[in-house]
Amino acid sequence: MKTVSNDDLIRAVFTADDKAKEKALAILEGRYTLDTDSGPLLLTMGEAAALLHVSRATLWRTIQAGRLQKVELYPGAFRLRRSDILAIVNGKAVRNG
């Protein structure tokens, strides 16, 4: 990971547009959450694992531990709710059942 200097940060702040500044401030204050309105409602195991930056094996362990609930489309085909994945990303508890 590249080390960012204070000069780089100051330069980025002065050259950023207002929307980028608002987003950066929200991130620094811990108020930023990922957008839940864009994208498919159901994610494949691979898509969900990529969004969480974990392996599919870790995702299966999370399901087996009861922290995520899978949606079975037909025997052997599972999806995960995008809202549940984003809740984990945003540090919120996921409902079961």
N, C-alpha and C positions, 0 to 999 in steps of 0.2 A: 504494500500500500504506500502511495506517495505521501511524503510529509508535506503538509500545507503550511506555508509561512503566514504570519499575521498580515504581511503586505499583500499576499495573494487573496486573503479573506477580505481585506479592506477594498482592494481593487474590484473584487467580485460584487461586493455590496454596492459600490458606486456605479457599476455598469449594469446591474440587474434591473429588469423592469419591475413595476409595482407588484405584479402577481407573484413573481419569483421571490420578492422580498417578503410578502405576506406568508408564503409557504415556508420559507426559511425560518421566519420568526416563530411560526406555529411548531415547527420541528424542534427548534431550540427550547421552546417553552413546554414541550411535551403534549401539545394539543393536536398534533397532526394525526389523522387517521386516513387509511387508504379509502379510495372511492369505491363504494359498494354498488353503484348504479351502472357501472359499465362492465360488459363482458357477459358470458353465458351464466345462467343460473346454476347449472350443474357442471362440475369439472371432472375430468378423468383423473385417475390416480397420478399419472405423470404430470398433468397440469397443476394439480394441488401440491404435489411434492416440490415442483419447481417454484411455485409461489411462496411456499414456506421455506425454501432452500434446505430441504431435507431429502433423504433418500426415500424411495418407495417403501423399503423395509421399515424405516422409522415411522412412516405414515401408517402402515399396517399395525405396528405396535401401538400407535396412538389410538387407532380404532379398537383394537382388542382390549385396550385399557379403559375403554368407555369414554374417552375424551372427545371422540368424533363419532358421528353416526353415518354409516354409508347408506346410500339409496340404491336398492337393487332394481335395475331396469328390467332384466330378465335373468334367468339362472346363469350365474357366472359373469354378469356384466354389472359393474358397480360404478357409481358416481358419488361425488361429495358436493354438498351445498356450498356454493361460493360464499354465501353469508357466514357459514360456519368457519371456513378457512380464514376469511378476513377478520372474523372475531378473534381468532387465535393470533393473527398478525398484529391486531390492534390491542392485544393484551386483555381481552374480555373472555369470560367463561362461555363455553358453548353449552347450549341446552341439550339434554338427552331425552329421547322419547318422543 
